[in-house]
């Protein structure tokens, strides 16, 4: 395994320079005009945009609660299904990437192998963040029958975990796109890699796999049950 210690998720500002040669050939501003953006590439970007939107939604929701625009039960009922959707789909998305896409891409362009090892290490870090996020959310739910002070303290703890998770996710999504989207755009000219023969280039594939995936995070499901028992 290539050493990825120098490119930890919470410390780096982007991909290392030696992994950016395709990103420099295909900068973001030309992606949508490229003939190969349709299919997997656009699906990938749309999926990432969904995670960004859900993260922003959760951040705004916790802000509304902390500023008094939602009371604790209202906030809990609002955020539990959204958090479950966010955590479960993110975990499922990473499962598909780890077990299918990353190995295929790494074989297709061996010079980027270290980049996929960095992204894989990110997934382990993010998964730990998902666990902490769910645990903090459940701790908040458990305070709904307790004092407002305890509710506020638990909400602050959750907000801190959410901020940390969103920061990690923001960095990871950008770096993953900078590694993968240019490779997909390039695939028409990388005949020796035989990407077309190995990739299931259907936009429905990843969405179907993710929607069918069962989250590994054991603490996500009790959030909804805790809400329903107190509503």
N, C-alpha and C positions, 0 to 999 in steps of 0.2 A: 504494500500500500504506500502510495506516495505521501510524503509528509505534507499535511495541510495546516500545521500548527501556526505558521506565520500569517495565515489568512482567516483567522477566526471571525465569525459572523459579526460579533458586537464590536470588533476592533477595526475592521477594514473599511475602506472608502470606495471599494469597487474591486473588480477583478484585477489580478496582477497583469502587468503590461504584456507579458509573453503569451497571455491567453486572449488578447484583445485584437489579434490581427484580422479576424473575420469581422469583428464589430467595427473596426476602422474601414474595412472594405465596404461594409453595409451599415452605415450609421442609421440611427433611428428615424431620422427625418425622411429617408427614402423607403422605409419598409412598406408603407401602405400603397405606394405606387409600383412596387415590384410585382412581376407576374406570378411569382411563387408564393405570395403572401396568403393566398386562398387555401382553405383546408386546414391542415394541422397548425400552421403558424397563426392564423387569425383565431382559431379556436383556443390556442394556448393563451394568446393575449386577452381574449375575452374572459377566459377563466380567471386569469390573474386580476383583471379589472373587477370581476365579481368579488374576489377576496379583498381587494382594496376598498371597495364600496361597503362591504359588510364590516370591515374594520373601522372605517370612518363612522358608520352608523352606530356601532357599539360605543365608540369613543364619545360621539355626540349624546347618546342616551345616558351614559354615566354622568356626563356633564350636566344634563337636564336634571337628573336626580340630585346631584350634589348642590345645584343652585336652586333647588326647591320647586322646579317646574313639574316634577313628578314625585308623588309620595312613594314610600318603599314598596307597598304591594303593587301599585301601578307599574313601577319600574320593573319589578321582578317578573310580572306577567308579560311585560313587553320584551324583556331582553332574553328570557330563558329560551324560547324557540329560536331566536336569531343566533344566540350563542351556540346552541346545539348544532344548528345548520352550519355555522362558520367553522366550528371545531371539527365536526364530523367530515364535512366536505374537504377541508384542508388536509386532514389526515388521509383521507381516501385518495386525494390527488397526489400526495407524496408517495403513497404506496404504488400507484401506477407508474409514476416516474422512476422510483427506485428499482422496480422489478421488471419494467419493460423498456421505457424510453431511454433512460440513462445508459444502460448497457448497449443498446442499439446505436445510440449516438456516439458513444465512446469507441465502438468498433468502427463506425463509419469514418471517424476522423481521430486517429490515435494521438495526434498532437494536442488534442483538447482533453485527453483522458484526465489529467490532473484537475481540470476545471470541473468535471463531473464528480470527482472525488471530493472537491471542496463543497459542491452543492449537496452531495450525500451527507457530508459532515454537518452542513447546515440543517438538514432534515432532523438529525438526531437532536441538535440544539433546540430547534423549533418544537419538536415533539415534547421535550421536557418543559418548554414554555406552555404548550397546550395543557399539559397535566397541571401545572401550577395555576394556570388561568381557570381551569375547571374547578380545582380545589378551592380557590379563592371565591369563585362564584357560589359554590355550594356553602361555603362558610357564611357568605352574605345571606343566602336564603335561610339558613338556620337561625339568623338573628331576627327574622320577621316577627317572632313572638316575644322578642326581648325589647330592651329599651332603645329609644332613638339614638342614644349615644353609641351603643354597641352597633346599631345598624350603620351609623355614619362611619364608624371606625372600620367596619368590615367593607363598606363601600369604597373607602379610601384605599384599603389594601387591594381590593379588586382593581381599582383604577390604575394603581401602580403596576400590577401584573399585566393589565391590558396594554398599557403604554409600552412596557418592555416587549411584549409579544409583537405589537404593531411595528415597533422600531426594527426588530429582527426581520419581520416579514417584508417590510418595505425594502430593506437592503437586499434580502435574498431574491425577491421577485425581480428586481431590476438586474441583478447580476445574472440570474438564470436566463432572463430574456436576452441579455447581451451575448450570452454564450450560445443559446439554442436558436433564436430566430435567424441570425445570420447564417448559421449552419443549414437550416432548412431552406433559406433563400439560395444558398450556394449549391444545394444538392443536385440541381439539374446539370451542373458542370463537374460534379465530383463522381464520375462514373466508376472509378476504381473502388469507391466505398460501397457501391451498390445500395445506396440508401433506399431507392425506390423499391428494391426487391425485399427489403427487410422491414420497412415501416408500414404499418396499416394507415395509410394517409386518408383517413375518413374523419371528418370533424365530429361524427357521432361517437367514435370509439372511446375517447377519453371521457366524454360526458357520461356515456353509458357505464363505463367502468367505475367512475367516481360515484355516480348516483347509486350504484348497486353495492358499493363498498360498505362494510360494517366498520365503524370507527373502532380503533384499538383502544381508545381512551375510555377506560371503564367508568370514569367519573362524569362523563358527559350526560348519560341518560338520567341519572338521579336528579339532575337539575329540573327537568320538566316535571318529574313526579313530585318533587318538593313543592313546586309552584302549585300544581293542581290540588295538592292536599291542603293548601293554605288559602286558596282563592275562594 
